[in-house]
C-alpha cells in the first residue's frame, strides 16, 4: 500500500524530491528512500537530476508506474463498485448523502490541501 500511495503522490507531484515526498506522506526520509529504491528496481519510478536544482535528485513516475497505478485504481474501483451494488437502496442513498462530508474530511486530512 505504501508503494501505491507513493505512486499516487508522484502522479500528482512529479518530479519530486525524496524529502518532499516524505514530508507529504509524513514518513521518514529513510523509509521513502528505501521504497523508492525498491520501486526503481521494479521499473515503477526513476531518479534523475532535479531540474530546479542540479545538485539534488528528483523522482519521477515511469510509464510502467503509471500503468501499475492505473491497474490498481481499476481494481479498487471494481471492488468498491461491487461492494456498493451489494447494498440495498437505502444504504446506497445514505452513502451518496454522506459523500460531500467525506470529501471535505479527505481534503482536511490531505497535507497538500490548501485548507
C-alpha positions in Angstrom: 0.0 0.0 0.0 2.9 2.4 0.7 4.1 1.9 -2.8 0.7 2.7 -4.2 0.5 5.9 -2.1 3.9 6.9 -3.3 2.8 6.3 -7.0 -0.2 8.5 -6.3 1.9 11.3 -4.9 4.2 11.1 -7.9 1.2 11.1 -10.3 0.1 14.4 -8.9 3.5 16.0 -8.0 6.3 14.8 -10.3 9.2 15.3 -10.3 9.6 15.4 -6.6 12.5 15.2 -4.1 12.6 12.4 -1.6 12.4 14.8 1.3 9.3 16.5 -0.2 7.6 13.1 -0.7 8.5 12.1 2.9 7.0 15.3 4.3 3.9 15.0 2.2 3.4 11.4 3.3 4.5 12.1 6.9 7.1 9.3 6.7 10.8 9.3 7.5 13.1 10.2 4.6 14.9 6.8 5.0 11.6 4.9 4.7 10.7 6.8 1.5 14.2 6.3 0.1 14.0 2.6 0.7 10.6 2.4 -1.0 12.0 4.4 -3.9 14.9 2.0 -4.2 12.6 -0.9 -4.4 10.4 0.8 -6.9 13.4 1.8 -9.1 14.3 -1.8 -9.2 10.8 -2.7 -10.3 10.9 0.0 -13.0 8.0 2.0 -11.5 9.9 5.2 -10.8 13.2 6.8 -12.0 15.6 9.1 -10.2 17.3 11.9 -12.1 18.8 15.3 -11.5 16.3 17.8 -10.2 15.6 20.3 -13.0 15.2 23.1 -10.4 18.4 22.3 -8.5 21.0 20.3 -10.3 22.7 19.4 -7.0 19.7 17.4 -5.9 17.9 14.4 -7.4 14.2 14.1 -8.1 11.9 11.1 -8.6 9.5 10.7 -11.5 6.9 8.1 -12.4 7.7 5.9 -15.3 5.3 4.6 -17.9 5.3 1.3 -16.0 4.5 3.1 -12.8 1.6 4.9 -14.4 0.3 1.6 -15.8 0.6 -0.1 -12.3 -1.2 2.8 -10.7 -4.0 2.7 -13.3 -4.4 -1.1 -12.8 -4.6 -0.7 -9.1 -7.2 2.1 -9.5 -9.3 0.0 -11.8 -9.2 -3.0 -9.4 -10.0 -0.8 -6.5 -12.9 0.9 -8.3 -14.3 -2.6 -9.3 -14.1 -3.8 -5.7 -15.8 -0.7 -4.4 -18.5 -0.8 -7.1 -19.3 -4.4 -6.3 -19.5 -3.6 -2.6 -21.8 -0.7 -3.2 -24.0 -2.7 -5.5 -24.4 -5.3 -2.8 -26.1 -2.7 -0.5 -29.8 -2.1 -0.5 -31.2 1.1 -1.9 -31.5 2.8 1.5 -27.8 2.1 2.3 -26.7 3.3 -1.2 -28.7 6.6 -0.6 -27.1 7.0 2.8 -23.6 6.6 1.3 -24.4 9.0 -1.5 -25.7 11.6 1.0 -22.5 11.2 3.1 -20.1 11.7 0.2 -19.8 15.6 0.3 -18.9 15.4 4.0 -16.5 12.6 3.5 -14.8 14.5 0.7 -14.4 17.5 3.0 -12.8 15.3 5.6 -10.4 13.9 3.0 -9.4 17.4 2.0 -8.7 18.3 5.6 -6.6 15.2 6.1 -4.5 15.9 2.9 -1.3 17.6 3.9 -1.1 19.2 0.4 -4.6 20.6 0.6 -4.9 24.4 0.6 -7.3 24.3 3.5 
